[in-house]
Amino acid sequence: MSQTAAGRAVASAHTIQVESLIRYAFELVPGDRQAQIDAHQIGLAFVRSEARAFECDIPWSVSAEWPDGIAKAGRHLSEISIRRRHESDDYHQTGVVGEFTDADWEAFVAFSPYAFDGTVWGEGRSRLAHFSDSGTALDIWLTQEQKAQFADLMPSADLRPLLTRRQRRHMRGAP
């Protein structure tokens, strides 16, 4: 992703209005690794200003497939995680990280397309993003304006709204 595209995504992240967030599912092409990475970086840039906590797993068992920078991000996330009894050297979880630095967030964003599962929460534990399956699945809560901006930054992304029952009723005009 170009620095310009990343900068525009970060700049637009400050426009989140919680009342009007819609959950979008991204249809990511499994074979297009760069598109998956770009979608994660752009999508997480949109929610950064509202992010209050995050979590992800760190599947070290597949680390041989990761580029060097990703292993570094995985090590950073492992260092801020609390080791649990059920974890092995092949699999770690960050647990919910509620206080984090910019370096922690950068490691999280870099690592997100390689995690089996991860989530970002906003104020009051409202979900802002969820990803899974090593970069092939990404759901993100955006305003309609942000969705349009995302589409401009990444025209190949197929964004599909996943509306709640209440949102569907509201769109039909029902109370």
VEXDREN-780961 format. One record per atom (N, C-alpha, C, O): residue number from 1; residue in one letter; atom name; x negated, z negated, y. Coordinates in steps of 0.05 Angstrom, whole numbers, plus 5000, padded with zeros to 4 digits. Layout:
k,r,a,c1,c3,c2
NUM,A,CA,X,Z,Y;
...
This chain:
k,r,a,c1,c3,c2
1,M,N,4983,5000,4977;
1,M,CA,5000,5000,5000;
1,M,C,4982,5000,5025;
1,M,O,4962,4986,5025;
2,S,N,4990,5015,5044;
2,S,CA,4974,5017,5068;
2,S,C,4977,4991,5085;
2,S,O,4997,4978,5083;
3,Q,N,4957,4986,5101;
3,Q,CA,4958,4963,5119;
3,Q,C,4981,4965,5139;
3,Q,O,4994,4945,5146;
4,T,N,4987,4990,5147;
4,T,CA,5009,4994,5166;
4,T,C,5036,4987,5153;
4,T,O,5052,4973,5165;
5,A,N,5040,4996,5128;
5,A,CA,5065,4989,5114;
5,A,C,5067,4959,5110;
5,A,O,5089,4948,5113;
6,A,N,5046,4947,5102;
6,A,CA,5047,4918,5098;
6,A,C,5052,4903,5124;
6,A,O,5067,4884,5124;
7,G,N,5040,4913,5146;
7,G,CA,5045,4900,5172;
7,G,C,5074,4903,5180;
7,G,O,5085,4884,5191;
8,R,N,5086,4926,5176;
8,R,CA,5114,4930,5183;
8,R,C,5132,4911,5166;
8,R,O,5151,4900,5176;
9,A,N,5125,4908,5140;
9,A,CA,5141,4891,5123;
9,A,C,5139,4862,5132;
9,A,O,5159,4848,5133;
10,V,N,5115,4853,5139;
10,V,CA,5112,4826,5148;
10,V,C,5126,4822,5174;
10,V,O,5140,4801,5177;
11,A,N,5124,4840,5192;
11,A,CA,5138,4837,5218;
11,A,C,5168,4835,5215;
11,A,O,5181,4820,5229;
12,S,N,5179,4850,5196;
12,S,CA,5208,4849,5192;
12,S,C,5217,4825,5177;
12,S,O,5241,4819,5176;
13,A,N,5199,4811,5164;
13,A,CA,5206,4787,5149;
13,A,C,5218,4766,5167;
13,A,O,5232,4748,5157;
14,H,N,5213,4767,5192;
14,H,CA,5223,4747,5211;
14,H,C,5252,4751,5219;
14,H,O,5262,4736,5236;
15,T,N,5265,4771,5207;
15,T,CA,5293,4777,5215;
15,T,C,5313,4766,5195;
15,T,O,5337,4773,5198;
16,I,N,5306,4750,5176;
16,I,CA,5324,4741,5155;
16,I,C,5347,4724,5168;
16,I,O,5342,4706,5184;
17,Q,N,5371,4731,5160;
17,Q,CA,5394,4715,5168;
17,Q,C,5408,4707,5142;
17,Q,O,5419,4724,5128;
18,V,N,5407,4682,5135;
18,V,CA,5415,4672,5109;
18,V,C,5444,4680,5102;
18,V,O,5449,4687,5079;
19,E,N,5462,4680,5122;
19,E,CA,5490,4686,5116;
19,E,C,5494,4714,5105;
19,E,O,5513,4719,5090;
20,S,N,5477,4733,5112;
20,S,CA,5482,4760,5105;
20,S,C,5463,4772,5084;
20,S,O,5460,4796,5082;
21,L,N,5451,4754,5069;
21,L,CA,5433,4764,5048;
21,L,C,5448,4775,5024;
21,L,O,5468,4763,5015;
22,I,N,5439,4798,5014;
22,I,CA,5451,4810,4991;
22,I,C,5429,4812,4970;
22,I,O,5406,4819,4976;
23,R,N,5436,4806,4945;
23,R,CA,5416,4808,4923;
23,R,C,5414,4838,4915;
23,R,O,5434,4850,4908;
24,Y,N,5390,4847,4915;
24,Y,CA,5384,4875,4906;
24,Y,C,5366,4874,4882;
24,Y,O,5347,4859,4880;
25,A,N,5373,4891,4863;
25,A,CA,5356,4895,4839;
25,A,C,5341,4921,4843;
25,A,O,5352,4941,4851;
26,F,N,5315,4920,4838;
26,F,CA,5299,4944,4840;
26,F,C,5297,4956,4812;
26,F,O,5290,4942,4793;
27,E,N,5302,4982,4811;
27,E,CA,5297,4996,4786;
27,E,C,5269,5007,4789;
27,E,O,5264,5027,4803;
28,L,N,5250,4995,4775;
28,L,CA,5222,5002,4777;
28,L,C,5214,5018,4752;
28,L,O,5221,5011,4729;
29,V,N,5201,5040,4756;
29,V,CA,5193,5057,4734;
29,V,C,5170,5043,4719;
29,V,O,5149,5037,4730;
30,P,N,5175,5038,4693;
30,P,CA,5155,5022,4678;
30,P,C,5127,5034,4678;
30,P,O,5107,5019,4678;
31,G,N,5124,5060,4679;
31,G,CA,5097,5072,4678;
31,G,C,5083,5074,4704;
31,G,O,5059,5080,4705;
32,D,N,5097,5070,4726;
32,D,CA,5085,5073,4753;
32,D,C,5075,5046,4763;
32,D,O,5089,5032,4778;
33,R,N,5051,5038,4754;
33,R,CA,5041,5011,4761;
33,R,C,5038,5007,4791;
33,R,O,5044,4985,4801;
34,Q,N,5028,5027,4805;
34,Q,CA,5024,5023,4834;
34,Q,C,5051,5019,4848;
34,Q,O,5052,5003,4867;
35,A,N,5072,5033,4840;
35,A,CA,5098,5029,4852;
35,A,C,5108,5001,4847;
35,A,O,5121,4989,4865;
36,Q,N,5103,4990,4823;
36,Q,CA,5111,4962,4817;
36,Q,C,5096,4943,4835;
36,Q,O,5108,4924,4846;
37,I,N,5070,4947,4838;
37,I,CA,5054,4929,4855;
37,I,C,5063,4931,4884;
37,I,O,5067,4910,4898;
38,D,N,5068,4955,4894;
38,D,CA,5077,4959,4921;
38,D,C,5104,4945,4926;
38,D,O,5108,4932,4946;
39,A,N,5123,4948,4907;
39,A,CA,5149,4936,4910;
39,A,C,5147,4906,4912;
39,A,O,5161,4894,4928;
40,H,N,5130,4894,4896;
40,H,CA,5126,4865,4897;
40,H,C,5114,4857,4924;
40,H,O,5123,4838,4937;
41,Q,N,5093,4871,4933;
41,Q,CA,5080,4863,4958;
41,Q,C,5099,4867,4982;
41,Q,O,5100,4849,4999;
42,I,N,5113,4889,4983;
42,I,CA,5131,4894,5005;
42,I,C,5155,4874,5004;
42,I,O,5162,4861,5024;
43,G,N,5167,4871,4981;
43,G,CA,5190,4853,4978;
43,G,C,5183,4824,4985;
43,G,O,5198,4811,4999;
44,L,N,5161,4814,4975;
44,L,CA,5153,4787,4981;
44,L,C,5145,4783,5010;
44,L,O,5148,4761,5021;
45,A,N,5135,4804,5023;
45,A,CA,5129,4802,5051;
45,A,C,5155,4798,5067;
45,A,O,5155,4784,5088;
46,F,N,5177,4810,5058;
46,F,CA,5202,4807,5072;
46,F,C,5212,4778,5071;
46,F,O,5225,4769,5090;
47,V,N,5207,4763,5050;
47,V,CA,5217,4736,5047;
47,V,C,5197,4714,5055;
47,V,O,5204,4691,5055;
48,R,N,5173,4722,5062;
48,R,CA,5152,4702,5068;
48,R,C,5159,4681,5088;
48,R,O,5155,4658,5084;
49,S,N,5171,4689,5110;
49,S,CA,5177,4670,5132;
49,S,C,5198,4650,5124;
49,S,O,5198,4628,5135;
50,E,N,5214,4656,5104;
50,E,CA,5235,4637,5095;
50,E,C,5227,4622,5070;
50,E,O,5241,4604,5061;
51,A,N,5205,4630,5057;
51,A,CA,5197,4618,5032;
51,A,C,5189,4588,5036;
51,A,O,5173,4582,5053;
52,R,N,5201,4571,5019;
52,R,CA,5195,4543,5020;
52,R,C,5182,4533,4994;
52,R,O,5170,4512,4993;
53,A,N,5185,4549,4973;
53,A,CA,5174,4541,4947;
53,A,C,5172,4566,4929;
53,A,O,5186,4586,4933;
54,F,N,5154,4565,4910;
54,F,CA,5151,4587,4891;
54,F,C,5142,4576,4864;
54,F,O,5132,4553,4863;
55,E,N,5145,4592,4844;
55,E,CA,5134,4586,4817;
55,E,C,5130,4611,4802;
55,E,O,5143,4631,4807;
56,C,N,5110,4611,4784;
56,C,CA,5107,4633,4766;
56,C,C,5091,4624,4742;
56,C,O,5078,4602,4742;
57,D,N,5091,4640,4721;
57,D,CA,5074,4634,4698;
57,D,C,5048,4650,4701;
57,D,O,5047,4670,4716;
58,I,N,5029,4642,4686;
58,I,CA,5003,4655,4686;
58,I,C,4995,4660,4657;
58,I,O,4983,4643,4644;
59,P,N,5002,4684,4647;
59,P,CA,4998,4690,4618;
59,P,C,4969,4699,4613;
59,P,O,4963,4723,4611;
60,W,N,4951,4680,4610;
60,W,CA,4923,4686,4605;
60,W,C,4918,4702,4580;
60,W,O,4898,4715,4577;
61,S,N,4937,4701,4561;
61,S,CA,4934,4716,4536;
61,S,C,4932,4746,4540;
61,S,O,4922,4760,4523;
62,V,N,4941,4756,4563;
62,V,CA,4939,4785,4569;
62,V,C,4920,4791,4592;
62,V,O,4921,4813,4604;
63,S,N,4903,4772,4599;
63,S,CA,4886,4775,4622;
63,S,C,4865,4798,4619;
63,S,O,4855,4807,4639;
64,A,N,4860,4806,4595;
64,A,CA,4841,4829,4591;
64,A,C,4852,4854,4604;
64,A,O,4837,4873,4610;
65,E,N,4878,4855,4608;
65,E,CA,4891,4879,4620;
65,E,C,4892,4878,4651;
65,E,O,4899,4898,4663;
66,W,N,4884,4856,4662;
66,W,CA,4886,4852,4691;
66,W,C,4861,4863,4706;
66,W,O,4839,4861,4695;
67,P,N,4865,4874,4729;
67,P,CA,4842,4881,4746;
67,P,C,4828,4855,4755;
67,P,O,4840,4834,4754;
68,D,N,4803,4857,4764;
68,D,CA,4787,4834,4771;
68,D,C,4801,4816,4792;
68,D,O,4801,4792,4789;
69,G,N,4812,4828,4813;
69,G,CA,4825,4812,4834;
69,G,C,4848,4796,4824;
69,G,O,4854,4774,4834;
70,I,N,4861,4806,4803;
70,I,CA,4885,4792,4792;
70,I,C,4876,4767,4777;
70,I,O,4889,4746,4778;
71,A,N,4854,4769,4762;
71,A,CA,4844,4746,4748;
71,A,C,4836,4724,4768;
71,A,O,4840,4700,4763;
72,K,N,4825,4732,4791;
72,K,CA,4818,4713,4812;
72,K,C,4843,4699,4823;
72,K,O,4843,4674,4826;
73,A,N,4864,4714,4827;
73,A,CA,4890,4703,4837;
73,A,C,4901,4684,4815;
73,A,O,4912,4663,4822;
74,G,N,4899,4692,4790;
74,G,CA,4909,4675,4768;
74,G,C,4894,4648,4767;
74,G,O,4905,4627,4762;
75,R,N,4867,4649,4771;
75,R,CA,4851,4625,4772;
75,R,C,4860,4607,4795;
75,R,O,4862,4583,4792;
76,H,N,4864,4619,4818;
76,H,CA,4873,4603,4842;
76,H,C,4900,4590,4835;
76,H,O,4903,4566,4841;
77,L,N,4919,4604,4824;
77,L,CA,4945,4592,4818;
77,L,C,4942,4571,4796;
77,L,O,4956,4551,4797;
78,S,N,4924,4575,4777;
78,S,CA,4920,4555,4756;
78,S,C,4909,4529,4768;
78,S,O,4915,4507,4759;
79,E,N,4892,4532,4789;
79,E,CA,4880,4508,4802;
79,E,C,4901,4492,4817;
79,E,O,4898,4468,4819;
80,I,N,4922,4505,4828;
80,I,CA,4942,4489,4843;
80,I,C,4964,4480,4825;
80,I,O,4982,4466,4834;
81,S,N,4964,4488,4799;
81,S,CA,4986,4480,4781;
81,S,C,4980,4453,4768;
81,S,O,4957,4444,4767;
82,I,N,5001,4441,4758;
82,I,CA,4998,4416,4743;
82,I,C,5000,4423,4714;
82,I,O,5019,4435,4705;
83,R,N,4979,4417,4699;
83,R,CA,4978,4423,4671;
83,R,C,4999,4408,4655;
83,R,O,5001,4383,4658;
84,R,N,5014,4421,4639;
84,R,CA,5035,4409,4623;
84,R,C,5026,4407,4593;
84,R,O,5009,4423,4584;
85,R,N,5038,4389,4579;
85,R,CA,5031,4385,4551;
85,R,C,5034,4409,4534;
85,R,O,5018,4415,4516;
86,H,N,5056,4425,4539;
86,H,CA,5061,4448,4522;
86,H,C,5044,4472,4528;
86,H,O,5046,4492,4514;
87,E,N,5028,4471,4549;
87,E,CA,5012,4494,4557;
87,E,C,4986,4495,4540;
87,E,O,4975,4475,4532;
88,S,N,4977,4519,4537;
88,S,CA,4952,4524,4523;
88,S,C,4933,4538,4542;
88,S,O,4940,4544,4565;
89,D,N,4909,4544,4533;
89,D,CA,4891,4560,4549;
89,D,C,4901,4588,4554;
89,D,O,4892,4602,4572;
90,D,N,4919,4597,4537;
90,D,CA,4930,4625,4539;
90,D,C,4954,4627,4557;
90,D,O,4962,4649,4564;
91,Y,N,4966,4604,4566;
91,Y,CA,4990,4606,4581;
91,Y,C,4992,4581,4599;
91,Y,O,4992,4559,4590;
92,H,N,4995,4586,4626;
92,H,CA,4999,4565,4645;
92,H,C,5024,4571,4662;
92,H,O,5034,4594,4662;
93,Q,N,5034,4551,4675;
93,Q,CA,5056,4553,4694;
93,Q,C,5047,4539,4719;
93,Q,O,5035,4518,4718;
94,T,N,5055,4549,4742;
94,T,CA,5048,4535,4767;
94,T,C,5066,4511,4771;
94,T,O,5058,4492,4785;
95,G,N,5089,4511,4759;
95,G,CA,5110,4491,4767;
95,G,C,5119,4499,4795;
95,G,O,5109,4518,4807;
96,V,N,5138,4484,4806;
96,V,CA,5148,4490,4832;
96,V,C,5127,4481,4853;
96,V,O,5121,4457,4854;
97,V,N,5117,4500,4868;
97,V,CA,5097,4494,4889;
97,V,C,5113,4494,4915;
97,V,O,5120,4515,4926;
98,G,N,5117,4469,4926;
98,G,CA,5133,4466,4950;
98,G,C,5116,4465,4975;
98,G,O,5127,4469,4997;
99,E,N,5091,4458,4973;
99,E,CA,5073,4459,4996;
99,E,C,5050,4477,4989;
99,E,O,5036,4473,4969;
100,F,N,5047,4498,5005;
100,F,CA,5027,4518,4999;
100,F,C,5014,4529,5024;
100,F,O,5025,4529,5045;
101,T,N,4989,4538,5020;
101,T,CA,4974,4549,5042;
101,T,C,4978,4580,5041;
101,T,O,4990,4591,5023;
102,D,N,4967,4593,5062;
102,D,CA,4968,4622,5062;
102,D,C,4952,4633,5038;
102,D,O,4960,4654,5027;
103,A,N,4930,4621,5031;
103,A,CA,4914,4630,5008;
103,A,C,4931,4627,4982;
103,A,O,4929,4645,4964;
104,D,N,4946,4606,4979;
104,D,CA,4963,4602,4956;
104,D,C,4984,4625,4954;
104,D,O,4989,4636,4933;
105,W,N,4997,4630,4977;
105,W,CA,5017,4651,4978;
105,W,C,5005,4679,4972;
105,W,O,5016,4694,4957;
106,E,N,4982,4684,4983;
106,E,CA,4968,4710,4978;
106,E,C,4962,4713,4948;
106,E,O,4966,4735,4937;
107,A,N,4953,4692,4935;
107,A,CA,4948,4693,4906;
107,A,C,4974,4697,4891;
107,A,O,4974,4713,4872;
108,F,N,4995,4684,4899;
108,F,CA,5021,4687,4886;
108,F,C,5031,4716,4889;
108,F,O,5040,4728,4869;
109,V,N,5029,4728,4913;
109,V,CA,5038,4755,4917;
109,V,C,5021,4775,4900;
109,V,O,5032,4793,4888;
110,A,N,4995,4771,4901;
110,A,CA,4978,4789,4885;
110,A,C,4984,4787,4855;
110,A,O,4983,4807,4841;
111,F,N,4989,4763,4846;
111,F,CA,4993,4758,4817;
111,F,C,5022,4766,4808;
111,F,O,5025,4772,4784;
112,S,N,5041,4766,4826;
112,S,CA,5069,4769,4818;
112,S,C,5075,4793,4799;
112,S,O,5091,4790,4781;
113,P,N,5063,4816,4803;
113,P,CA,5069,4838,4785;
113,P,C,5058,4835,4756;
113,P,O,5063,4851,4739;
114,Y,N,5042,4814,4752;
114,Y,CA,5029,4809,4726;
114,Y,C,5041,4785,4712;
114,Y,O,5035,4780,4689;
115,A,N,5059,4770,4726;
115,A,CA,5071,4747,4714;
115,A,C,5094,4755,4695;
115,A,O,5107,4776,4700;
116,F,N,5100,4739,4675;
116,F,CA,5123,4744,4658;
116,F,C,5148,4736,4673;
116,F,O,5170,4747,4668;
117,D,N,5146,4717,4692;
117,D,CA,5169,4706,4706;
117,D,C,5160,4692,4732;
117,D,O,5139,4679,4732;
118,G,N,5176,4694,4753;
118,G,CA,5170,4679,4777;
118,G,C,5194,4679,4796;
118,G,O,5212,4696,4794;
119,T,N,5194,4660,4814;
119,T,CA,5216,4656,4833;
119,T,C,5206,4647,4860;
119,T,O,5186,4632,4861;
120,V,N,5220,4655,4881;
120,V,CA,5215,4645,4908;
120,V,C,5241,4633,4918;
120,V,O,5262,4645,4916;
121,W,N,5239,4608,4930;
121,W,CA,5263,4595,4941;
121,W,C,5259,4591,4971;
121,W,O,5237,4588,4981;
122,G,N,5282,4591,4984;
122,G,CA,5283,4585,5013;
122,G,C,5293,4557,5017;
122,G,O,5292,4540,5000;
123,E,N,5303,4552,5041;
123,E,CA,5315,4526,5049;
123,E,C,5337,4519,5030;
123,E,O,5354,4537,5023;
124,G,N,5339,4494,5022;
124,G,CA,5360,4485,5004;
124,G,C,5359,4498,4976;
124,G,O,5380,4499,4963;
125,R,N,5336,4507,4968;
125,R,CA,5331,4519,4942;
125,R,C,5348,4545,4938;
125,R,O,5354,4552,4915;
126,S,N,5354,4558,4960;
126,S,CA,5367,4584,4957;
126,S,C,5347,4605,4947;
126,S,O,5324,4605,4957;
127,R,N,5354,4620,4928;
127,R,CA,5336,4640,4917;
127,R,C,5332,4663,4936;
127,R,O,5351,4674,4946;
128,L,N,5307,4671,4940;
128,L,CA,5300,4693,4957;
128,L,C,5289,4717,4940;
128,L,O,5292,4740,4948;
129,A,N,5276,4711,4918;
129,A,CA,5264,4732,4901;
129,A,C,5261,4721,4873;
129,A,O,5256,4698,4869;
130,H,N,5264,4739,4854;
130,H,CA,5258,4733,4826;
130,H,C,5246,4758,4813;
130,H,O,5256,4780,4818;
131,F,N,5226,4753,4797;
131,F,CA,5213,4776,4783;
131,F,C,5207,4768,4755;
131,F,O,5204,4744,4748;
132,S,N,5205,4789,4738;
132,S,CA,5199,4783,4710;
132,S,C,5188,4808,4696;
132,S,O,5186,4830,4708;
133,D,N,5180,4804,4672;
133,D,CA,5171,4826,4654;
133,D,C,5147,4841,4665;
133,D,O,5146,4866,4665;
134,S,N,5127,4826,4674;
134,S,CA,5102,4838,4683;
134,S,C,5105,4861,4703;
134,S,O,5092,4882,4701;
135,G,N,5122,4856,4723;
135,G,CA,5124,4875,4745;
135,G,C,5146,4895,4742;
135,G,O,5151,4911,4761;
136,T,N,5161,4896,4720;
136,T,CA,5181,4917,4717;
136,T,C,5209,4909,4727;
136,T,O,5226,4925,4729;
137,A,N,5213,4883,4733;
137,A,CA,5238,4874,4743;
137,A,C,5234,4857,4768;
137,A,O,5218,4839,4769;
138,L,N,5249,4864,4789;
138,L,CA,5247,4850,4814;
138,L,C,5275,4849,4827;
138,L,O,5287,4870,4833;
139,D,N,5285,4825,4832;
139,D,CA,5309,4821,4848;
139,D,C,5301,4807,4874;
139,D,O,5284,4789,4873;
140,I,N,5312,4816,4896;
140,I,CA,5305,4804,4922;
140,I,C,5330,4803,4939;
140,I,O,5346,4821,4938;
141,W,N,5332,4782,4955;
141,W,CA,5355,4778,4972;
141,W,C,5347,4787,5000;
141,W,O,5329,4776,5012;
142,L,N,5360,4808,5011;
142,L,CA,5353,4821,5036;
142,L,C,5378,4825,5053;
142,L,O,5401,4826,5043;
143,T,N,5374,4827,5079;
143,T,CA,5396,4836,5097;
143,T,C,5398,4866,5093;
143,T,O,5380,4879,5082;
144,Q,N,5420,4877,5103;
144,Q,CA,5423,4907,5101;
144,Q,C,5401,4921,5117;
144,Q,O,5392,4942,5109;
145,E,N,5394,4909,5140;
145,E,CA,5373,4921,5156;
145,E,C,5346,4921,5141;
145,E,O,5331,4940,5141;
146,Q,N,5340,4899,5128;
146,Q,CA,5315,4897,5112;
146,Q,C,5315,4917,5089;
146,Q,O,5295,4929,5083;
147,K,N,5338,4920,5077;
147,K,CA,5341,4940,5055;
147,K,C,5334,4968,5065;
147,K,O,5319,4982,5052;
148,A,N,5344,4975,5088;
148,A,CA,5338,5001,5100;
148,A,C,5308,5003,5107;
148,A,O,5295,5024,5102;
149,Q,N,5296,4981,5117;
149,Q,CA,5267,4981,5123;
149,Q,C,5251,4984,5098;
149,Q,O,5231,4999,5097;
150,F,N,5259,4970,5077;
150,F,CA,5245,4972,5051;
150,F,C,5246,5001,5041;
150,F,O,5226,5012,5032;
151,A,N,5270,5013,5043;
151,A,CA,5273,5041,5034;
151,A,C,5255,5060,5050;
151,A,O,5245,5079,5039;
152,D,N,5252,5054,5076;
152,D,CA,5234,5071,5092;
152,D,C,5205,5067,5083;
152,D,O,5189,5087,5082;
153,L,N,5197,5043,5076;
153,L,CA,5170,5037,5067;
153,L,C,5164,5047,5039;
153,L,O,5141,5055,5033;
154,M,N,5185,5048,5023;
154,M,CA,5181,5055,4995;
154,M,C,5205,5072,4986;
154,M,O,5222,5062,4972;
155,P,N,5205,5098,4994;
155,P,CA,5229,5115,4988;
155,P,C,5235,5118,4959;
155,P,O,5258,5124,4951;
156,S,N,5215,5115,4942;
156,S,CA,5219,5119,4913;
156,S,C,5233,5096,4900;
156,S,O,5242,5098,4877;
157,A,N,5236,5073,4914;
157,A,CA,5249,5049,4902;
157,A,C,5279,5054,4900;
157,A,O,5291,5063,4920;
158,D,N,5290,5047,4878;
158,D,CA,5319,5049,4874;
158,D,C,5331,5021,4877;
158,D,O,5328,5004,4859;
159,L,N,5343,5015,4900;
159,L,CA,5354,4989,4906;
159,L,C,5383,4989,4899;
159,L,O,5399,5005,4910;
160,R,N,5391,4970,4882;
160,R,CA,5419,4968,4875;
160,R,C,5429,4940,4881;
160,R,O,5418,4920,4872;
161,P,N,5451,4939,4897;
161,P,CA,5461,4912,4903;
161,P,C,5474,4899,4878;
161,P,O,5488,4912,4863;
162,L,N,5468,4873,4875;
162,L,CA,5481,4857,4854;
162,L,C,5498,4836,4869;
162,L,O,5488,4815,4876;
163,L,N,5522,4843,4873;
163,L,CA,5540,4826,4889;
163,L,C,5553,4804,4873;
163,L,O,5559,4807,4850;
164,T,N,5556,4781,4886;
164,T,CA,5570,4759,4874;
164,T,C,5600,4765,4875;
164,T,O,5609,4783,4890;
165,R,N,5616,4751,4860;
165,R,CA,5645,4755,4860;
165,R,C,5656,4751,4888;
165,R,O,5673,4766,4897;
166,R,N,5646,4731,4902;
166,R,CA,5655,4725,4930;
166,R,C,5648,4749,4949;
166,R,O,5665,4757,4965;
167,Q,N,5624,4759,4946;
167,Q,CA,5616,4782,4963;
167,Q,C,5633,4807,4957;
167,Q,O,5640,4821,4975;
168,R,N,5640,4812,4931;
168,R,CA,5656,4834,4924;
168,R,C,5684,4831,4936;
168,R,O,5696,4851,4947;
169,R,N,5696,4807,4935;
169,R,CA,5722,4802,4946;
169,R,C,5721,4806,4977;
169,R,O,5739,4819,4988;
170,H,N,5700,4796,4989;
170,H,CA,5697,4799,5019;
170,H,C,5695,4828,5026;
170,H,O,5707,4837,5046;
171,M,N,5681,4844,5011;
171,M,CA,5678,4873,5017;
171,M,C,5705,4887,5014;
171,M,O,5710,4907,5028;
172,R,N,5723,4877,4995;
172,R,CA,5749,4889,4992;
172,R,C,5769,4879,5013;
172,R,O,5791,4888,5014;
173,G,N,5760,4859,5029;
173,G,CA,5778,4848,5049;
173,G,C,5794,4824,5040;
173,G,O,5810,4813,5055;
174,A,N,5789,4815,5016;
174,A,CA,5804,4791,5006;
174,A,C,5789,4766,5015;
174,A,O,5765,4766,5019;
175,P,N,5804,4744,5019;
175,P,CA,5792,4719,5027;
175,P,C,5774,4706,5006;
175,P,O,5762,4685,5010;
